[in-house]
Structures are given as C-alpha cells and as structure tokens.
Amino acid sequence: MSVSIEKKNSADLVSLSGSPIYQHSEERPWAAPEGEEFIEQISGHIEAHLGPVDTVFHEFMSDTVHVDVHVVKPTADFPYVRLVTSGMSDLPMATPDDPRISTHLELMITLPAHWRLDMESFEDERWYWPMRLLKYLARFPHKYGTWLGWGHTIPNGDPAEPYAQGMKFNGAILLPSVNVPEAFHSLVIEGVKTVSFYAVVPLYQAEMDLKLRSGSDELLKRFDKRNVSDIVDLGRPNVAVKRFGLW
C-alpha cells in the first residue's frame, strides 16, 4: 500500500504490483488529544527490550493524540540511537475488518550514534527530520481516517520532497525491525489492546517507485542483497539502481 494526500476526492487506485493506493482529501480539524493512559506500559516495554529510556521529548501542544518520543541511547552492543513513539496507539486506526491487521501502532526510527538530539541542533532540519517524521506518521492515520501497517509507503508530500536539504530520501516504508528482540514487536495490554511496533525506514524516490511497480517483496529482496536494514544510513545504496551487477 502507498498513502498519498490529494486535494480532491478520487477513487482508490491500484499500483502496478496490485497493491492499493489510498488517497485522502480532507484533514480532520484540530482536536484535543485523547487517551494518554498507557505511556508507562509503553515506556516499560521499551526499557525491557531496548534499554533504559534516556530522555522523553514531550509535546506542549498536541492535536488529536499526544505523541511523546522516547530516546534510547547507544550501547556497546548496539551502537545506534533509537527514537520510539508513545501516543499513536492511544486511538485505534480505521483498519479493514481483518484480525491480522493491528489497530494500534507505535513507531521507531534507528539513527547513527552521533545523531544530534539537542534543541539547538533541532533548529536545523538535517537533524530534526526524524523527529518530525515520527510525529507526522503517528498522527497521520488519525487525522485522515485511515491506517498504516506492514509495507505501507508514505511519500513526503505530493510531489514528494526530500526530508531535509541535501538529502535524497523523500519517503518511508513501515516494516518490523530486524534489530530488536522478537518480543519487542508487540505489547499486550491485557483486556484493552495489543500495540504493534514498526520501524520507519526512509526510501529514495526510485525505491518507492519500485515498490509500487513490483511490490514490497521485491524491494525487501533487494534490501537483503545490499544489506540494507532499518538502521538509517544517509549514504546507503539505492537498491532500485543497479550497481556492480547487483540490484
């Protein structure tokens, strides 16, 4: 699935790979956030499986859902910083009637250890874009009455633009992280809901085009061949472009 935002209503489209392309015409108006009941359970889940939460970036003003971002610092065993949301799962998404699809999500992005997370650096979009992307995606399904899940691609605008100056990534795909313990992928809050955790993986335009043309399986097959994972690498190969005889 690919998600785009259009200025006018239109019927759902199907990509060349046969997956649906959902188009959304109207953003829901600002609304006071609901939920905020399970931040402690989510924080505990993060710490149990990824490590201590060093910092939590709290929102001062929230629209529809209150999205916090938890920071897990690099360790000797895993020298990358992780940003994990809480709040997206406060509300259920408008998913199809399919028990295999999770109605409640939280998101994670994994960055190089040197990534700057201070407020001064956040004035520069080259450092802030992962935080902005997480917050945008966490609200997206609730603001547009839709859903996000495995293999969904979301362009950065229409037409898609790079996340920051000098970058070539202009979209993202949601996938289960391959760099976490298996138990991290879901949190069961007994009698209430199950929360799934997905990684946000930035994409080049050609990779988004490949996914629409040939499907997620082809994209992931090329990720495997080129050793691309959910860890953000600004200089990683574009798997839609052939190089040295490899896709």
Number of C-alpha atoms within 10 A of each C-alpha: 22 22 18 17 19 14 11 9 11 11 9 10 13 14 16 14 15 13 18 16 18 18 20 19 13 14 13 11 9 10 11 10 16 14 14 17 10 14 17 11 14 22 17 15 18 21 16 13 14 18 16 15 19 10 13 16 14 13 12 8 10 16 16 20 24 24 28 23 22 23 21 21 18 17 11 6 6 13 13 18 20 22 23 25 28 28 27 28 29 23 19 16 22 15 17 12 8 8 8 7 14 21 22 23 25 24 24 25 22 22 20 15 14 10 13 14 15 10 10 9 13 15 10 12 14 16 18 19 15 21 18 14 17 24 22 14 18 24 20 19 18 21 20 18 14 16 21 26 21 15 20 20 26 23 24 18 14 10 9 14 16 18 22 16 10 8 13 17 22 21 23 24 25 21 21 21 21 12 13 12 10 11 10 18 18 17 18 13 12 7 6 7 15 16 21 20 24 25 26 26 23 27 22 20 20 15 22 24 16 19 26 22 16 16 19 22 11 15 21 17 14 18 18 12 11 15 11 18 18 22 21 18 14 12 8 12 16 20 24 20 11 10 10 5 5 11 16
